């Protein structure tokens, strides 16, 4: 009964939040609307971070790499091939997935802090390549004057901040909904089971590296799609949009929202980006220091984030008759996956 009440309350809060986001461009000014559109793009990258970190158990600081791949692929397609939003979105998602696929051998066989360092190196390498590949990316100057997009064939271009924001909101809502539905399937159960007890899942005959590879590529596609939204929102991109500070802020947002919660990660990432933009105006030159202190405080005060995994993912403690069994963590019952 209590779980049902909580579930209904969360659904009501989510509906109210979505309604507030829909009416936001008619309440705030154009500048704030543009900031909100960029925040939605970054929040979607936060969802990809949560998918890897909280669901698949692969902590990452490198989601800015597929995010950048999607953004630049979208910009190139928009300038030379098509101004249709769904085409650019598909190309951006494919670019992010391809980059993730290329890095699968480096990521899925490592664990823990090693994954964090590898993904950090991938993200920094991507920024370096973007800064040097001037013929395509414009180097450190970036790409400016990117043409406005039209959502579908035959529709007018998104010429206002309101239109671009609403387009970003629709895309984010659809993709987040798809991720939530995916996590309710057998694939989501397998990812959580592998995160909680990989040895147990392997022993039951499951190919854990294959599942992790799929999650890594799916997260890359989500981040790539977010890159296309960044292009739509600001019509300008540069390597500075994909640096380490962005990766750290996204991870901070996911930690605050709860690594096991896609919705919490979405809200946490958006909140952290909004706080960053506000701090840059209030405390010029000191915002990174404040955000660093916030990160340390969050790790100590909210080690599991503001959202905790609920009972459906829990496994009872090991029986007392098995003293040699390792202590049970927050685990998914693997045998249920065969039903």
C-alpha positions as CSV (number, residue, x, y, z in Angstrom):
1,X,0.0,0.0,0.0
2,X,2.8,2.4,0.9
3,X,4.7,1.6,-2.3
4,X,1.5,2.3,-4.3
5,X,1.0,5.7,-2.6
6,X,4.7,6.6,-3.3
7,X,4.4,5.5,-6.9
8,X,1.2,7.6,-7.4
9,X,2.9,10.6,-5.7
10,X,5.9,10.4,-7.9
11,X,3.7,10.1,-11.0
12,X,1.8,13.2,-9.9
13,X,5.0,15.1,-9.3
14,X,6.4,14.1,-12.7
15,X,3.2,15.2,-14.4
16,X,3.3,18.6,-12.6
17,X,7.0,19.0,-13.6
18,X,6.2,18.2,-17.2
19,X,3.3,20.7,-17.2
20,X,5.6,23.4,-15.7
21,X,8.2,22.7,-18.4
22,X,5.6,23.0,-21.2
23,X,4.3,26.4,-20.0
24,X,7.8,27.7,-19.1
25,X,8.6,29.5,-22.4
26,X,5.5,31.6,-22.0
27,X,6.4,32.6,-18.5
28,X,10.1,33.4,-18.7
29,X,12.1,35.6,-21.2
30,X,13.8,34.4,-24.4
31,X,17.2,34.3,-22.7
32,X,16.0,32.0,-20.0
33,X,14.2,29.9,-22.5
34,X,17.4,29.4,-24.5
35,X,19.2,28.4,-21.2
36,X,16.4,25.9,-20.4
37,X,16.8,24.3,-23.9
38,X,20.6,23.8,-23.4
39,X,19.9,22.5,-19.9
40,X,17.5,19.9,-21.3
41,X,20.2,18.7,-23.7
42,X,22.7,18.3,-20.8
43,X,20.1,16.6,-18.6
44,X,19.6,14.0,-21.3
45,X,23.4,13.3,-21.2
46,X,22.9,12.9,-17.5
47,X,20.3,10.1,-18.2
48,X,23.0,8.3,-20.3
49,X,25.4,8.7,-17.3
50,X,22.8,7.2,-15.0
51,X,22.2,4.3,-17.4
52,X,25.9,3.4,-17.2
53,X,26.7,4.3,-13.7
54,X,23.6,3.3,-11.7
55,X,22.0,0.6,-13.9
56,X,24.9,-1.1,-15.6
57,X,27.4,-0.4,-12.8
58,X,30.0,1.3,-15.0
59,X,30.9,4.7,-13.5
60,X,31.8,7.1,-16.3
61,X,33.3,10.5,-16.9
62,X,33.4,10.1,-20.6
63,X,29.9,10.6,-21.9
64,X,30.9,14.0,-23.3
65,X,32.7,12.0,-26.1
66,X,29.5,10.6,-27.7
67,X,27.8,13.9,-26.8
68,X,30.4,15.7,-28.9
69,X,30.3,13.2,-31.7
70,X,26.5,13.6,-32.0
71,X,26.7,17.4,-31.9
72,X,29.3,17.7,-34.6
73,X,27.7,15.0,-36.8
74,X,24.4,17.0,-36.5
75,X,26.2,20.2,-37.4
76,X,27.8,18.7,-40.4
77,X,24.6,17.1,-41.6
78,X,22.7,20.4,-41.0
79,X,25.2,22.4,-43.0
80,X,25.7,20.1,-45.9
81,X,22.9,17.5,-46.2
82,X,19.6,18.1,-44.5
83,X,17.9,20.6,-42.2
84,X,15.3,18.1,-41.0
85,X,15.4,17.6,-37.2
86,X,14.6,13.9,-37.2
87,X,17.3,13.2,-39.7
88,X,19.9,15.1,-37.7
89,X,18.7,13.4,-34.5
90,X,19.1,10.0,-36.1
91,X,22.5,10.8,-37.4
92,X,23.6,12.2,-34.1
93,X,22.4,9.1,-32.2
94,X,24.2,6.8,-34.7
95,X,27.4,8.8,-34.3
96,X,27.3,8.5,-30.5
97,X,26.5,4.8,-30.7
98,X,29.4,4.2,-33.2
99,X,31.9,6.0,-31.0
100,X,30.7,4.0,-28.0
101,X,31.0,0.8,-30.0
102,X,34.6,1.7,-30.8
103,X,35.5,2.1,-27.2
104,X,33.6,-1.0,-26.0
105,X,36.9,-3.1,-25.8
106,X,38.4,-0.5,-23.5
107,X,35.4,-0.1,-21.1
108,X,33.3,-3.3,-20.7
109,X,36.2,-5.5,-19.4
110,X,37.3,-3.1,-16.8
111,X,35.6,-2.4,-13.4
112,X,35.3,0.2,-10.7
113,X,37.7,3.2,-10.7
114,X,39.5,1.9,-13.7
115,X,36.4,2.4,-15.8
116,X,36.2,5.9,-14.5
117,X,39.7,6.7,-15.5
118,X,39.4,5.1,-18.9
119,X,36.2,7.0,-19.7
120,X,37.8,10.2,-18.5
121,X,40.7,9.6,-20.9
122,X,38.3,9.0,-23.7
123,X,36.5,12.2,-23.1
124,X,39.6,14.3,-22.9
125,X,41.0,12.6,-26.1
126,X,37.8,13.5,-27.9
127,X,38.1,17.2,-26.9
128,X,41.7,17.2,-28.1
129,X,40.8,15.7,-31.5
130,X,38.0,18.2,-31.9
131,X,40.4,21.1,-31.2
132,X,42.8,19.9,-33.8
133,X,40.5,18.7,-36.6
134,X,39.9,22.2,-38.0
135,X,38.7,21.2,-41.4
136,X,35.6,19.5,-39.9
137,X,35.2,21.0,-36.4
138,X,36.5,24.5,-36.9
139,X,39.1,23.8,-34.2
140,X,38.9,25.6,-30.9
141,X,36.9,28.4,-32.7
142,X,34.1,25.9,-33.1
143,X,31.3,26.0,-35.7
144,X,29.1,29.0,-35.8
145,X,26.1,30.0,-37.9
146,X,24.5,26.6,-38.0
147,X,21.3,26.7,-39.9
148,X,18.0,26.4,-38.0
149,X,16.2,23.0,-38.2
150,X,12.7,22.0,-39.1
151,X,11.2,19.1,-37.1
152,X,9.9,17.2,-40.1
153,X,9.7,17.6,-43.8
154,X,7.3,20.3,-44.9
155,X,7.2,22.1,-41.5
156,X,8.6,25.6,-40.9
157,X,12.0,26.0,-39.3
158,X,12.4,26.5,-35.6
159,X,13.1,30.2,-35.8
160,X,12.4,31.2,-32.1
161,X,13.7,30.2,-28.8
162,X,10.3,29.0,-27.8
163,X,10.1,26.7,-30.7
164,X,13.6,25.3,-30.2
165,X,12.9,24.7,-26.5
166,X,9.6,22.9,-27.2
167,X,11.3,20.7,-29.8
168,X,14.0,19.8,-27.2
169,X,11.4,19.1,-24.6
170,X,9.5,16.7,-26.9
171,X,12.7,14.8,-27.8
172,X,13.8,14.5,-24.2
173,X,10.4,13.4,-23.1
174,X,10.2,10.7,-25.7
175,X,13.8,9.4,-25.1
176,X,13.5,9.4,-21.4
177,X,10.2,7.5,-21.7
178,X,11.8,5.0,-23.9
179,X,14.7,4.4,-21.4
180,X,12.2,3.9,-18.6
181,X,10.2,1.4,-20.6
182,X,13.5,-0.4,-21.6
183,X,14.5,-0.7,-17.9
184,X,11.3,-2.5,-17.1
185,X,12.0,-5.2,-19.6
186,X,14.2,-8.3,-19.2
187,X,17.2,-6.3,-20.5
188,X,16.9,-3.9,-17.6
189,X,16.7,-6.7,-15.1
190,X,19.8,-8.3,-16.6
191,X,21.8,-5.1,-16.4
192,X,20.8,-4.6,-12.7
193,X,21.6,-8.2,-11.9
194,X,25.0,-7.9,-13.5
195,X,25.7,-4.7,-11.5
196,X,24.7,-6.3,-8.2
197,X,26.4,-9.7,-8.6
198,X,28.2,-10.3,-11.9
199,X,29.7,-13.6,-10.8
200,X,26.2,-15.0,-10.1
201,X,24.9,-13.8,-13.4
202,X,27.8,-15.4,-15.3
203,X,27.3,-18.7,-13.4
204,X,23.7,-18.8,-14.6
205,X,24.9,-18.7,-18.2
206,X,24.5,-15.1,-19.1
207,X,27.0,-13.2,-21.3
208,X,27.6,-10.2,-19.2
209,X,30.1,-8.4,-21.5
210,X,27.4,-8.5,-24.3
211,X,24.8,-6.9,-22.0
212,X,27.3,-4.2,-20.9
213,X,28.3,-3.6,-24.5
214,X,24.7,-3.0,-25.4
215,X,24.2,-0.6,-22.5
216,X,27.3,1.3,-23.4
217,X,26.2,1.7,-27.0
218,X,22.6,2.7,-26.0
219,X,24.0,5.3,-23.6
220,X,26.2,6.6,-26.4
221,X,23.2,6.9,-28.7
222,X,21.3,8.9,-26.0
223,X,24.3,11.2,-25.5
224,X,24.6,11.6,-29.2
225,X,21.0,12.6,-29.5
226,X,21.6,15.1,-26.7
227,X,24.4,16.6,-28.9
228,X,21.9,17.3,-31.7
229,X,19.7,19.1,-29.2
230,X,22.6,21.3,-28.1
231,X,23.1,22.3,-31.8
232,X,19.4,23.1,-32.2
233,X,19.4,25.1,-28.9
234,X,22.5,27.3,-29.4
235,X,23.3,27.0,-33.2
236,X,27.0,27.1,-32.2
237,X,29.3,24.4,-30.8
238,X,33.0,24.3,-29.8
239,X,35.2,21.9,-27.9
240,X,34.7,24.0,-24.8
241,X,31.2,22.6,-24.6
242,X,32.5,19.1,-24.0
243,X,35.3,19.5,-21.5
244,X,36.0,17.8,-18.2
245,X,34.0,20.4,-16.2
246,X,30.9,19.3,-18.1
247,X,31.6,15.6,-17.3
248,X,32.2,16.3,-13.7
249,X,29.0,18.4,-13.4
250,X,26.9,15.6,-15.0
251,X,28.3,13.0,-12.7
252,X,27.6,15.3,-9.7
253,X,24.0,15.8,-10.9
254,X,23.6,12.0,-11.2
255,X,25.0,11.4,-7.7
256,X,22.6,14.0,-6.3
257,X,19.6,12.6,-8.1
258,X,20.5,9.0,-7.3
259,X,22.5,6.8,-9.7
260,X,19.8,4.2,-9.7
261,X,17.1,6.6,-10.8
262,X,16.8,7.8,-14.4
263,X,14.3,10.5,-13.3
264,X,16.4,11.5,-10.4
265,X,19.5,11.8,-12.7
266,X,17.5,13.9,-15.1
267,X,16.4,16.3,-12.4
268,X,19.8,16.3,-10.7
269,X,21.8,17.1,-13.8
270,X,19.4,19.9,-14.7
271,X,19.6,21.3,-11.2
272,X,23.4,21.3,-11.2
273,X,23.7,23.0,-14.6
274,X,21.2,25.6,-13.5
275,X,23.2,26.2,-10.3
276,X,26.4,26.5,-12.3
277,X,25.0,29.1,-14.6
278,X,23.6,31.1,-11.6
279,X,26.9,30.8,-9.7
280,X,28.9,32.1,-12.7
281,X,27.0,35.3,-12.5
282,X,27.0,35.6,-8.7
283,X,30.5,34.4,-7.9
284,X,32.6,35.0,-11.0
285,X,35.8,33.0,-10.9
286,X,34.7,31.0,-7.8
287,X,31.9,28.9,-9.2
288,X,34.2,25.8,-9.8
289,X,35.4,25.9,-6.2
290,X,31.8,26.0,-4.9
291,X,30.7,23.2,-7.2
292,X,33.7,21.1,-6.1
293,X,32.8,21.6,-2.4
294,X,29.2,20.6,-3.3
295,X,30.4,17.4,-4.9
296,X,32.4,16.4,-1.9
297,X,29.5,17.2,0.4
298,X,27.1,15.2,-1.7
299,X,29.4,12.1,-1.7
300,X,29.5,12.2,2.1
301,X,26.0,13.3,2.9
302,X,24.1,11.5,0.1
303,X,26.1,8.4,-0.8
304,X,23.0,6.9,-2.5
305,X,21.6,10.1,-3.8
306,X,18.1,11.5,-3.0
307,X,16.5,8.4,-4.6
308,X,17.0,4.9,-3.2
309,X,16.3,1.7,-5.0
310,X,13.1,0.1,-3.7
311,X,12.2,-3.4,-2.7
312,X,11.6,-4.9,-6.2
313,X,15.3,-4.9,-6.8
314,X,16.3,-6.3,-3.4
315,X,17.4,-9.8,-2.4
316,X,17.0,-11.1,1.1
317,X,20.1,-11.6,3.2
318,X,22.0,-14.8,2.9
319,X,20.7,-17.6,5.2
320,X,22.5,-18.1,8.5
321,X,23.1,-21.7,7.6
322,X,25.6,-20.6,4.9
323,X,28.4,-18.8,6.9
324,X,30.8,-18.9,3.9
325,X,28.4,-17.0,1.6
326,X,29.3,-13.4,0.9
327,X,27.1,-10.7,2.4
328,X,24.1,-9.9,0.1
329,X,24.0,-6.4,-1.4
330,X,21.1,-4.7,-3.2
331,X,20.6,-7.5,-5.7
332,X,18.2,-8.7,-8.3
333,X,17.1,-12.4,-8.1
334,X,18.9,-13.9,-11.1
335,X,16.7,-17.0,-11.4
336,X,13.7,-14.8,-12.0
337,X,15.3,-13.8,-15.2
338,X,14.7,-17.2,-16.7
339,X,10.9,-17.0,-16.3
